């Protein structure tokens, strides 16, 4: 239910139903982001990792354009693409800011 006020004198109550797309961890976008952990980039300097992250962004955009994924996809636990991208790079703090800029609209 959503409450809204009109002109300060009326109160409206509207039902509000949101449906979120829930996908499996093996969906294309989540596979792409989870794969980051296994690319062996931990030994690279942050600046050397940025091209890889930019390629992930390009690949995500392609998945969105092909309608194989959406920015609103969620896992069963509620995790979004932004959550997973942050967790994937959490061990490399300098990259987190870059990921938020890159994936921040998700």
C-alpha positions in Angstrom: 0.0 0.0 0.0 1.2 3.5 -0.8 0.1 6.6 1.0 0.1 10.0 -0.8 -1.1 13.4 0.2 -2.9 15.8 -2.3 -2.9 19.5 -1.6 -2.4 18.8 2.1 -6.1 18.0 2.5 -6.6 14.6 0.9 -5.0 11.3 1.7 -4.9 8.6 -0.9 -4.1 5.0 -0.3 -3.1 3.0 -3.4 -2.2 -0.6 -3.7 1.4 -0.9 -4.9 2.7 -4.2 -6.3 6.3 -4.5 -7.4 7.5 -7.6 -9.2 11.2 -8.2 -9.3 12.9 -10.5 -11.8 14.6 -13.3 -9.8 17.3 -15.2 -11.7 19.7 -18.0 -10.8 23.3 -17.5 -10.0 24.1 -19.2 -13.4 22.3 -16.5 -15.4 24.6 -14.8 -17.9 25.2 -11.5 -16.0 25.8 -13.1 -12.6 28.1 -15.7 -14.2 30.1 -12.9 -15.7 30.5 -11.0 -12.4 31.2 -14.2 -10.4 33.8 -15.2 -12.9 35.8 -12.1 -11.9 37.0 -13.9 -8.8 38.6 -16.7 -10.9 40.5 -14.5 -13.4 43.6 -14.4 -11.2 43.6 -10.6 -11.0 44.4 -10.4 -7.3 48.1 -10.1 -8.0 47.7 -7.1 -10.4 47.9 -3.5 -9.4 44.6 -1.7 -9.3 45.4 0.4 -12.5 46.1 -2.9 -14.3 42.8 -4.3 -13.4 40.7 -1.5 -14.6 40.7 -2.6 -18.3 39.3 -6.0 -17.2 36.5 -4.3 -15.2 35.7 -2.0 -18.2 35.4 -5.1 -20.4 32.9 -6.5 -17.9 30.9 -3.3 -18.2 30.9 -3.7 -22.0 29.9 -7.3 -21.7 27.0 -6.4 -19.3 25.8 -3.8 -21.7 25.8 -6.3 -24.5 23.8 -8.7 -22.3 21.3 -6.0 -21.6 21.0 -5.1 -25.3 20.4 -8.7 -26.2 17.8 -8.9 -23.4 19.7 -11.8 -21.8 19.9 -9.8 -18.6 18.5 -6.6 -17.1 19.9 -4.1 -14.6 17.1 -5.1 -12.2 18.0 -8.9 -12.0 18.2 -10.2 -8.5 19.2 -13.5 -7.0 16.9 -15.4 -4.6 18.7 -13.8 -1.6 17.9 -10.3 -3.0 21.5 -9.6 -4.3 21.7 -7.3 -7.3 24.4 -7.0 -9.9 25.9 -4.1 -7.9 26.0 -6.3 -4.8 27.8 -9.1 -6.6 30.2 -6.8 -8.4 31.2 -5.2 -5.1 31.7 -8.5 -3.4 33.8 -9.8 -6.4 36.2 -6.8 -6.0 36.0 -6.4 -2.3 39.5 -7.7 -1.8 40.9 -4.9 -3.9 39.7 -1.7 -2.3 41.0 0.8 -5.0 38.7 -1.0 -7.5 35.6 -0.6 -5.4 35.1 3.1 -6.3 35.7 2.2 -10.0 33.1 -0.5 -9.8 30.5 1.7 -8.2 31.0 4.3 -11.0 30.9 1.6 -13.6 27.9 -0.4 -12.2 26.3 2.4 -10.1 23.2 2.6 -12.1 22.3 -1.1 -11.6 
